[in-house]
Amino acid sequence: MKRLKWPSWMPIDPYILLLLGTVGLAALLPARGTGADVASGASTAAIAFLFFLYGARLSTREAMDGLRHWRLHTAVLASTFVLFPLLGLASRGLVPVFLTDPLYQGLLFLTLVPSTIQSSIAFTSMARGNVPAAICAGSFSSLAGIVVTPLLAASLLGGSGGFSADSLVEIVLQLLVPFVAGQALRRWIGTFIARHKKILGYVDRGSILLVVYTAFSEGMVQGIWHQVSAVRLAGLLAVEAVLLAVMLAVTWYGAKALGFNREDRITIQFAGSKKSLASGLPMASVLFGAHASLAVLPLMLFHQMQLMVCAVIAKRRSRDPEAVRDRIPVAETRIAAGTATRSG
């Protein structure tokens, strides 16, 4: 029998299904009392371990090599931490017509988190863009987000959503310290982590699922989900669709106006228009506490939307006349190089 596959034009991330299943589990069987304390402690430890792994994986040499393409990385960082937040602030005018105040806070938080790494690299490769630059851009964004996201949250979110000045101390202890420790120990554990990359990847995702379960359990116990209706969710989806469309257009045409070539424009578009679920969920848990469930809902929806839309764009970019022309010289060069090697 043939295996059933999702349509290629609609890539539903299986991990999103796991996240939704975790939300459903929290709705049916939320952690209460002692169970909630255990889940909260395990979630805190999981977040710290997650960022320890992030630090241990980031190659300092690759990061330094990527600095040579500073204009591209500046464009990506500006899109991620300047343009996105400005659009998030502008969406304040949509309250209360399209968004409730808690959903707006979640939307604003979405605009503050760093860019993705894996999906940016995958889509850049599919569209025949500058893959090495995508690797560095994603790494720089994630690294900067550990510091920049809490600072932006402190200034833009203020005391809303359970955020307080103490969260800055907590973010340092729970996120930054483990990250720095991972970087410091990378010399000794980097080989082990690279060798067990697949297994540790499951640990990553399992940690995030635990964070989601804990956050949504707290939300269920406090009854905050009664604040969200189907109409409000539809309004949130519409706002996020416009936000994604604006960022895709600005990063593509803005990069062209700045004089970047096609490969770099592809990198800037995919790295500058997306937000990281893997980084955003743990940060929201630390920053928002019991209010994290509504805070991460916009991010979860936006994550799946960006995957679906960017997959379609990447496939179309791979069929651009420029991309097709670029393949021929590369193939001819490889053949010539092989001939020269054999003749030598």
FIBARO-39003 format. One line per field, with one value per residue (C-alpha): x, y, z. Coordinates in nm, 2 decimals, decimal comma, always signed. Example, Ala and Ser with C-alpha at 12.3 -4.5 7.8 and 13.67 -1.06 7.14 Angstrom:
2
px <- +1,23 | +1,37
py <- -0,45 | -0,11
pz <- +0,78 | +0,71
REM end
This chain:
344
px <- +0,00 | +0,12 | +0,19 | -0,04 | +0,14 | +0,04 | +0,00 | +0,33 | +0,17 | +0,04 | +0,32 | +0,15 | +0,43 | +0,38 | +0,53 | +0,24 | +0,01 | +0,20 | +0,17 | -0,20 | -0,23 | -0,04 | -0,28 | -0,57 | -0,42 | -0,38 | -0,74 | -0,87 | -0,61 | -0,45 | -0,18 | -0,32 | -0,19 | +0,13 | +0,12 | +0,13 | +0,43 | +0,62 | +0,53 | +0,65 | +0,98 | +1,04 | +0,95 | +1,20 | +1,48 | +1,38 | +1,41 | +1,75 | +1,87 | +1,73 | +1,93 | +2,24 | +2,21 | +2,17 | +2,49 | +2,68 | +2,57 | +2,66 | +3,00 | +3,20 | +3,41 | +3,10 | +2,96 | +3,29 | +3,31 | +2,96 | +3,05 | +3,21 | +2,85 | +2,76 | +2,52 | +2,30 | +2,29 | +2,21 | +1,92 | +1,79 | +1,83 | +1,66 | +1,37 | +1,34 | +1,39 | +1,29 | +1,04 | +0,85 | +0,80 | +0,70 | +0,42 | +0,33 | +0,29 | +0,09 | -0,16 | -0,26 | -0,52 | -0,70 | -0,80 | -1,09 | -1,24 | -1,02 | -0,82 | -0,87 | -0,60 | -0,45 | -0,44 | -0,27 | -0,01 | +0,06 | +0,08 | +0,32 | +0,53 | +0,54 | +0,70 | +0,98 | +1,11 | +1,41 | +1,41 | +1,41 | +1,72 | +1,62 | +1,33 | +1,51 | +1,80 | +1,57 | +1,36 | +1,67 | +1,83 | +1,51 | +1,49 | +1,86 | +1,96 | +2,27 | +2,26 | +2,58 | +2,44 | +2,11 | +2,29 | +2,48 | +2,17 | +1,96 | +2,23 | +2,29 | +1,92 | +1,88 | +2,19 | +2,07 | +1,72 | +1,83 | +1,92 | +1,71 | +1,37 | +1,36 | +1,47 | +1,21 | +0,95 | +1,04 | +1,01 | +0,71 | +0,50 | +0,57 | +0,38 | +0,12 | +0,08 | +0,25 | +0,58 | +0,79 | +1,14 | +1,22 | +1,17 | +1,50 | +1,69 | +1,50 | +1,57 | +1,94 | +1,95 | +1,73 | +1,83 | +2,15 | +2,35 | +2,28 | +2,36 | +2,69 | +2,77 | +2,70 | +2,93 | +3,21 | +3,18 | +3,14 | +3,51 | +3,46 | +3,10 | +3,06 | +3,17 | +2,93 | +2,64 | +2,71 | +2,73 | +2,39 | +2,22 | +1,91 | +1,85 | +1,91 | +1,67 | +1,40 | +1,50 | +1,46 | +1,11 | +1,01 | +1,12 | +0,91 | +0,61 | +0,65 | +0,67 | +0,34 | +0,17 | +0,26 | +0,16 | -0,17 | -0,25 | -0,21 | -0,43 | -0,70 | -0,69 | -0,73 | -1,00 | -0,84 | -0,95 | -1,31 | -1,17 | -1,11 | -1,40 | -1,40 | -1,46 | -1,15 | -0,94 | -1,05 | -0,96 | -0,62 | -0,55 | -0,65 | -0,42 | -0,13 | -0,18 | -0,15 | +0,16 | +0,33 | +0,24 | +0,38 | +0,71 | +0,75 | +0,70 | +0,92 | +1,21 | +1,21 | +1,17 | +1,36 | +1,66 | +1,64 | +1,64 | +1,95 | +2,13 | +2,15 | +2,17 | +1,91 | +2,07 | +2,10 | +1,75 | +1,62 | +1,81 | +1,69 | +1,33 | +1,32 | +1,53 | +1,38 | +1,01 | +0,98 | +0,97 | +1,11 | +0,86 | +1,15 | +1,29 | +0,96 | +0,78 | +1,04 | +1,08 | +0,71 | +0,70 | +0,96 | +0,83 | +0,45 | +0,43 | +0,06 | -0,05 | +0,18 | -0,09 | -0,26 | +0,08 | +0,21 | -0,12 | -0,04 | +0,31 | +0,19 | -0,06 | +0,19 | +0,45 | +0,24 | +0,12 | +0,48 | +0,58 | +0,29 | +0,34 | +0,72 | +0,71 | +0,51 | +0,73 | +1,05 | +0,93 | +0,83 | +1,17 | +1,35 | +1,17 | +1,26 | +1,44 | +1,75 | +1,76 | +1,73 | +2,01 | +2,23 | +2,21 | +2,38 | +2,71 | +2,74 | +2,69 | +2,93 | +3,19 | +3,17 | +3,21 | +3,51 | +3,66 | +3,62 | +3,77 | +4,07 | +4,12 | +4,12 | +4,35 | +4,59
py <- +0,00 | +0,35 | +0,58 | +0,88 | +1,21 | +1,57 | +1,78 | +1,93 | +2,27 | +2,25 | +2,14 | +2,08 | +2,05 | +1,72 | +1,90 | +2,15 | +1,85 | +1,74 | +2,09 | +2,10 | +1,76 | +1,89 | +2,18 | +1,94 | +1,73 | +2,04 | +2,13 | +1,78 | +1,70 | +2,02 | +1,99 | +2,10 | +2,13 | +1,92 | +1,81 | +2,17 | +2,24 | +1,93 | +2,03 | +2,39 | +2,28 | +2,03 | +2,31 | +2,54 | +2,28 | +2,19 | +2,55 | +2,59 | +2,27 | +2,38 | +2,70 | +2,51 | +2,30 | +2,61 | +2,75 | +2,42 | +2,39 | +2,74 | +2,73 | +3,04 | +3,00 | +3,00 | +3,31 | +3,50 | +3,40 | +3,52 | +3,87 | +3,93 | +3,96 | +4,22 | +4,42 | +4,11 | +4,03 | +4,39 | +4,38 | +4,06 | +4,19 | +4,52 | +4,33 | +4,10 | +4,34 | +4,68 | +4,65 | +4,36 | +4,54 | +4,86 | +4,67 | +4,50 | +4,84 | +4,97 | +4,68 | +4,83 | +5,02 | +4,69 | +4,66 | +4,59 | +4,55 | +4,26 | +4,17 | +4,15 | +4,31 | +3,97 | +3,86 | +4,19 | +4,14 | +3,79 | +3,94 | +4,21 | +3,94 | +3,75 | +4,04 | +4,05 | +3,70 | +3,60 | +3,45 | +3,08 | +2,88 | +2,54 | +2,65 | +2,96 | +2,74 | +2,48 | +2,74 | +2,93 | +2,61 | +2,52 | +2,86 | +2,85 | +3,14 | +3,21 | +2,91 | +2,99 | +3,34 | +3,19 | +2,97 | +3,27 | +3,50 | +3,26 | +3,20 | +3,57 | +3,63 | +3,36 | +3,48 | +3,84 | +3,74 | +3,60 | +3,96 | +4,18 | +4,01 | +4,05 | +4,41 | +4,49 | +4,31 | +4,52 | +4,85 | +4,76 | +4,53 | +4,69 | +4,54 | +4,36 | +3,99 | +3,92 | +4,08 | +4,26 | +4,39 | +4,06 | +3,88 | +4,03 | +3,87 | +3,54 | +3,55 | +3,59 | +3,30 | +3,07 | +3,15 | +3,35 | +3,17 | +2,82 | +2,95 | +3,09 | +2,77 | +2,58 | +2,80 | +2,76 | +2,38 | +2,35 | +2,26 | +1,94 | +1,85 | +1,98 | +1,65 | +1,45 | +1,68 | +1,66 | +1,28 | +1,26 | +1,55 | +1,35 | +1,22 | +1,57 | +1,71 | +1,49 | +1,63 | +1,99 | +1,92 | +1,73 | +2,02 | +2,26 | +2,03 | +2,03 | +2,41 | +2,42 | +2,18 | +2,37 | +2,71 | +2,59 | +2,40 | +2,72 | +2,89 | +2,63 | +2,63 | +3,01 | +3,00 | +3,25 | +3,05 | +3,18 | +3,51 | +3,38 | +3,32 | +3,18 | +3,53 | +3,66 | +3,38 | +3,45 | +3,81 | +3,71 | +3,49 | +3,77 | +4,02 | +3,77 | +3,70 | +4,07 | +4,09 | +3,81 | +3,94 | +4,29 | +4,14 | +3,91 | +4,21 | +4,45 | +4,21 | +4,11 | +4,45 | +4,63 | +4,40 | +4,48 | +4,85 | +4,81 | +4,65 | +4,28 | +4,01 | +3,74 | +3,49 | +3,74 | +3,87 | +3,52 | +3,48 | +3,82 | +3,74 | +3,40 | +3,49 | +3,83 | +3,74 | +3,45 | +3,40 | +3,11 | +2,90 | +2,71 | +3,03 | +3,21 | +2,94 | +2,91 | +3,29 | +3,34 | +3,09 | +3,29 | +3,63 | +3,58 | +3,30 | +3,20 | +3,42 | +3,24 | +3,04 | +3,33 | +3,49 | +3,20 | +3,14 | +3,40 | +3,27 | +2,91 | +3,02 | +3,24 | +2,96 | +2,73 | +3,01 | +3,11 | +2,75 | +2,70 | +3,03 | +3,02 | +2,67 | +2,79 | +3,09 | +2,88 | +2,64 | +2,93 | +3,09 | +2,77 | +2,79 | +3,15 | +3,20 | +3,33 | +3,02 | +2,79 | +2,98 | +2,96 | +2,58 | +2,53 | +2,71 | +2,53 | +2,19 | +2,28 | +2,40 | +2,07 | +1,87 | +2,07 | +2,04 | +1,67 | +1,64 | +1,85 | +1,64 | +1,32 | +1,46 | +1,59
pz <- +0,00 | -0,08 | +0,21 | +0,24 | +0,21 | +0,26 | -0,06 | -0,15 | -0,18 | +0,18 | +0,41 | +0,75 | +0,99 | +1,19 | +1,49 | +1,48 | +1,51 | +1,82 | +1,96 | +1,90 | +2,06 | +2,37 | +2,39 | +2,37 | +2,65 | +2,87 | +2,80 | +2,90 | +3,18 | +3,30 | +3,57 | +3,91 | +4,26 | +4,32 | +3,95 | +3,84 | +4,07 | +3,92 | +3,57 | +3,63 | +3,78 | +3,49 | +3,24 | +3,40 | +3,39 | +3,03 | +2,92 | +3,07 | +2,91 | +2,58 | +2,57 | +2,70 | +2,39 | +2,17 | +2,31 | +2,26 | +1,90 | +1,78 | +1,61 | +1,71 | +1,39 | +1,17 | +1,35 | +1,30 | +0,93 | +0,87 | +0,99 | +0,65 | +0,51 | +0,76 | +0,53 | +0,48 | +0,85 | +0,94 | +0,70 | +0,86 | +1,22 | +1,13 | +0,98 | +1,28 | +1,57 | +1,42 | +1,14 | +1,29 | +1,63 | +1,46 | +1,28 | +1,61 | +1,77 | +1,48 | +1,53 | +1,86 | +1,66 | +1,58 | +1,95 | +2,02 | +1,68 | +1,56 | +1,87 | +2,24 | +2,45 | +2,56 | +2,19 | +2,10 | +2,37 | +2,22 | +1,87 | +1,99 | +2,16 | +1,83 | +1,66 | +1,92 | +1,90 | +1,68 | +1,34 | +1,26 | +1,17 | +1,03 | +0,81 | +0,68 | +0,57 | +0,41 | +0,22 | +0,11 | -0,02 | -0,20 | -0,37 | -0,46 | -0,24 | -0,02 | +0,22 | +0,42 | +0,48 | +0,59 | +0,85 | +0,99 | +0,98 | +1,17 | +1,43 | +1,48 | +1,52 | +1,78 | +1,97 | +1,96 | +2,06 | +2,40 | +2,50 | +2,26 | +2,30 | +2,68 | +2,65 | +2,38 | +2,59 | +2,89 | +2,70 | +2,48 | +2,69 | +3,02 | +3,31 | +3,09 | +3,07 | +3,39 | +3,28 | +3,53 | +3,58 | +3,77 | +3,44 | +3,31 | +3,60 | +3,54 | +3,17 | +3,24 | +3,49 | +3,29 | +2,93 | +2,90 | +3,17 | +3,02 | +2,67 | +2,78 | +2,97 | +2,65 | +2,45 | +2,72 | +2,72 | +2,34 | +2,31 | +2,51 | +2,43 | +2,07 | +1,91 | +2,13 | +2,05 | +1,68 | +1,70 | +1,87 | +1,69 | +1,60 | +1,96 | +2,10 | +1,85 | +2,00 | +2,34 | +2,20 | +2,08 | +2,38 | +2,60 | +2,40 | +2,43 | +2,81 | +2,81 | +2,60 | +2,83 | +3,14 | +3,00 | +2,86 | +3,18 | +3,38 | +3,14 | +3,17 | +3,55 | +3,55 | +3,29 | +3,05 | +2,74 | +2,79 | +2,67 | +2,32 | +2,07 | +1,72 | +1,58 | +1,77 | +1,64 | +1,28 | +1,33 | +1,47 | +1,16 | +0,93 | +1,10 | +1,10 | +0,72 | +0,65 | +0,88 | +0,70 | +0,35 | +0,44 | +0,57 | +0,27 | +0,04 | +0,23 | +0,27 | -0,10 | -0,26 | +0,01 | -0,04 | -0,41 | -0,35 | -0,13 | -0,42 | -0,30 | -0,57 | -0,61 | -0,38 | -0,10 | -0,15 | -0,10 | +0,22 | +0,35 | +0,26 | +0,43 | +0,74 | +0,78 | +0,75 | +0,99 | +1,37 | +1,58 | +1,76 | +1,93 | +2,08 | +2,14 | +2,34 | +2,62 | +2,63 | +2,67 | +2,95 | +3,14 | +3,06 | +3,09 | +3,35 | +3,40 | +3,10 | +2,86 | +2,70 | +2,52 | +2,46 | +2,25 | +2,06 | +1,80 | +1,76 | +1,71 | +1,44 | +1,27 | +1,27 | +1,07 | +0,84 | +0,75 | +0,68 | +0,43 | +0,25 | +0,24 | +0,10 | -0,19 | -0,25 | -0,23 | -0,49 | -0,72 | -0,67 | -0,77 | -1,11 | -1,17 | -1,51 | -1,32 | -1,11 | -1,41 | -1,59 | -1,28 | -1,28 | -1,62 | -1,55 | -1,22 | -1,38 | -1,66 | -1,41 | -1,22 | -1,54 | -1,64 | -1,30 | -1,31 | -1,65 | -1,55 | -1,24 | -1,44 | -1,70 | -1,44
REM end
